[in-house]
Amino acid sequence: MDNRSTSRSNRTGMVTIDVLYFTSEDERVKHLSQIDPRLHRLMKKINSIKIPLKQDYYQSIVKQIVGQQLSLKAAHTINTQLEYVWPNLQPELLDSLNDDQIRSSGVSRPKIRYIRELTQKHLTKEVDFSHIHTLEDAEVVSILTNIKGIGKWTAEMFLIFTLGRLNVLSYGDVSIQNSIRWLYELDKDESLNLDYFYEKWTPYNSIVSLYLWEAINSGMVKSPPPKP
């Protein structure tokens, strides 16, 4: 059985992924463990990773815009409040809301402008989410970063947490950088060669990223990295 996911057929007939699921018995995890002893110890300690993927592409991008430069907790709180103001984040309803109503949920005014631009492009099909899952990673990033307010990091998070792509390493993600420094015991002032890690972990950089994030989220980085 494939540990990675359960799947379904979406409205286009394409098979998409519902959840990313990895354990120490997964062949991809075994491969990473064989090429990287430190990563092996981290993966063994964490063991399983399960990430439900967001199924509505438009809503996913809206929530990621809201969550930019916020903690996971703060982003969750604001997105929850936003859905009270804007039911189910239905794009057709956005024009009926003024900026102050949306602002009351905690969304900043610049992010409101970005969400309105995204929504307009979505409704006019200038950005067509119905087939974006069929595109290569670089194409997805190019399309999304052409929307004001969506940078490369947001597009990369969409690739991992919405499309379930397996070979994404976000160079600009501070938590990834900090977790790598912790795991490999690198000084904060020491140069970090992310190209080296990306090549080493290809084609499973997303899997590594999920374990590195879990090391941060679980508080493991407050202690020395796992030893043999």
TORDREN-146343 format. One record per residue (C-alpha): x, y, z. Coordinates in nm, 2 decimals. Layout:
! TORDREN-146343
        x        y        z
        X        Y        Z
...
! end
This chain:
! TORDREN-146343
        x        y        z
     0.00     0.00     0.00
     0.12     0.35    -0.08
     0.18     0.53     0.24
     0.18     0.87     0.07
    -0.19     0.93     0.02
    -0.54     0.85    -0.04
    -0.68     0.97    -0.37
    -1.00     1.07    -0.54
    -1.12     1.18    -0.88
    -1.20     1.55    -0.90
    -1.44     1.73    -1.13
    -1.19     1.72    -1.42
    -1.16     1.34    -1.40
    -0.79     1.37    -1.28
    -0.68     1.18    -0.98
    -0.58     1.41    -0.69
    -0.44     1.35    -0.35
    -0.64     1.39    -0.03
    -0.36     1.35     0.23
     0.01     1.32     0.25
     0.10     1.04     0.49
     0.45     0.91     0.56
     0.60     0.67     0.82
     0.94     0.51     0.87
     0.83     0.22     0.65
     0.76     0.43     0.35
     1.00     0.36     0.06
     1.07     0.73     0.02
     1.15     0.78     0.38
     1.37     0.48     0.37
     1.56     0.62     0.08
     1.61     0.95     0.26
     1.73     0.77     0.57
     1.98     0.57     0.37
     2.15     0.88     0.22
     2.14     1.10     0.53
     2.20     0.95     0.88
     2.10     1.27     1.06
     1.78     1.29     0.88
     1.73     0.92     0.95
     1.75     0.98     1.32
     1.50     1.27     1.30
     1.25     1.07     1.09
     1.28     0.77     1.32
     1.21     0.99     1.63
     0.91     1.16     1.47
     0.80     0.85     1.28
     0.47     0.95     1.11
     0.36     1.26     0.93
     0.00     1.31     0.82
    -0.11     1.62     0.64
    -0.47     1.66     0.50
    -0.45     1.85     0.18
    -0.67     2.15     0.11
    -0.93     2.05    -0.16
    -1.05     2.40    -0.27
    -0.77     2.57    -0.45
    -0.91     2.92    -0.44
    -0.99     2.90    -0.07
    -0.64     2.76     0.00
    -0.47     3.06    -0.17
    -0.70     3.30     0.03
    -0.60     3.14     0.35
    -0.23     3.14     0.26
    -0.25     3.51     0.18
    -0.41     3.57     0.52
    -0.14     3.36     0.69
     0.16     3.54     0.53
     0.41     3.65     0.80
     0.19     3.52     1.08
     0.23     3.23     1.32
     0.02     2.92     1.25
    -0.20     3.00     1.55
    -0.26     3.36     1.45
    -0.33     3.26     1.09
    -0.58     2.99     1.21
    -0.76     3.24     1.44
    -0.80     3.51     1.17
    -0.91     3.26     0.90
    -1.17     3.12     1.14
    -1.30     3.47     1.21
    -1.29     3.55     0.84
    -1.53     3.27     0.76
    -1.78     3.41     1.00
    -1.78     3.74     0.81
    -1.74     3.58     0.47
    -1.93     3.25     0.46
    -1.73     2.96     0.32
    -1.50     3.21     0.15
    -1.74     3.20    -0.15
    -1.58     3.42    -0.42
    -1.92     3.54    -0.55
    -1.99     3.69    -0.21
    -1.68     3.90    -0.17
    -1.81     4.21    -0.36
    -2.10     4.23    -0.11
    -1.86     4.29     0.17
    -1.68     4.62     0.23
    -1.32     4.64     0.35
    -1.42     4.73     0.71
    -1.62     4.42     0.74
    -1.33     4.20     0.63
    -1.09     4.40     0.84
    -1.30     4.32     1.15
    -1.18     3.96     1.12
    -0.81     4.07     1.16
    -0.71     4.07     0.79
    -0.48     4.36     0.71
    -0.58     4.61     0.44
    -0.30     4.52     0.20
    -0.41     4.15     0.23
    -0.77     4.25     0.16
    -0.65     4.42    -0.17
    -0.46     4.10    -0.26
    -0.76     3.88    -0.19
    -0.98     4.11    -0.40
    -0.74     4.09    -0.69
    -0.71     3.71    -0.66
    -1.09     3.68    -0.65
    -1.14     3.90    -0.96
    -0.89     3.69    -1.16
    -1.05     3.37    -1.03
    -1.40     3.47    -1.13
    -1.30     3.59    -1.47
    -1.09     3.27    -1.53
    -0.78     3.48    -1.58
    -0.64     3.24    -1.32
    -0.80     2.90    -1.39
    -0.78     2.68    -1.08
    -0.97     2.39    -1.26
    -0.66     2.26    -1.42
    -0.37     2.41    -1.22
    -0.30     2.07    -1.06
    -0.21     1.94    -1.41
     0.08     2.19    -1.45
     0.45     2.15    -1.36
     0.57     2.30    -1.03
     0.75     2.59    -1.21
     0.43     2.68    -1.41
     0.22     2.68    -1.09
     0.47     2.92    -0.92
     0.48     3.15    -1.23
     0.10     3.17    -1.25
     0.05     3.24    -0.88
     0.34     3.49    -0.84
     0.19     3.70    -1.12
    -0.10     3.78    -0.88
    -0.02     4.08    -0.66
     0.05     3.98    -0.30
     0.15     3.62    -0.38
     0.52     3.56    -0.35
     0.73     3.25    -0.41
     0.69     3.12    -0.05
     0.31     3.13    -0.08
     0.32     2.95    -0.41
     0.55     2.69    -0.27
     0.32     2.63     0.02
     0.04     2.58    -0.23
     0.24     2.32    -0.41
     0.30     2.12    -0.09
    -0.01     2.16     0.12
    -0.27     2.18    -0.16
    -0.13     2.00    -0.46
     0.08     1.75    -0.26
     0.39     1.80    -0.47
     0.69     1.60    -0.33
     1.00     1.79    -0.44
     0.96     2.14    -0.30
     1.22     2.30    -0.07
     1.14     2.66     0.02
     1.47     2.84     0.04
     1.31     3.15     0.20
     1.13     2.96     0.48
     1.30     3.07     0.80
     1.17     2.76     0.99
     1.33     2.53     0.73
     1.66     2.72     0.76
     1.65     2.71     1.14
     1.56     2.34     1.15
     1.85     2.25     0.91
     2.09     2.45     1.13
     1.97     2.26     1.44
     1.98     1.92     1.28
     2.33     1.96     1.13
     2.46     2.16     1.42
     2.55     2.46     1.21
     2.63     2.80     1.36
     2.38     3.07     1.29
     2.65     3.27     1.12
     2.77     2.98     0.91
     2.67     2.99     0.54
     2.38     2.76     0.46
     2.42     2.59     0.12
     2.05     2.51     0.04
     2.14     2.40    -0.31
     2.35     2.12    -0.16
     2.05     2.00     0.05
     1.81     2.03    -0.23
     2.02     1.81    -0.46
     2.08     1.56    -0.18
     1.71     1.52    -0.10
     1.57     1.53    -0.46
     1.31     1.41    -0.55
     1.17     1.42    -0.20
     1.24     1.76    -0.06
     0.88     1.82     0.05
     0.89     1.51     0.27
     1.21     1.64     0.43
     1.05     1.98     0.48
     0.75     1.82     0.66
     0.98     1.65     0.90
     1.19     1.97     0.95
     0.87     2.17     1.02
     0.76     1.91     1.27
     1.09     1.94     1.45
     1.00     2.31     1.50
     0.63     2.26     1.58
     0.69     1.99     1.83
     0.96     2.18     2.01
     1.23     1.93     1.93
     1.47     2.21     1.83
     1.48     2.33     2.19
     1.70     2.02     2.27
     2.01     1.88     2.09
     1.94     1.69     1.77
     1.88     1.31     1.79
     2.21     1.12     1.84
     2.29     0.76     1.71
! end
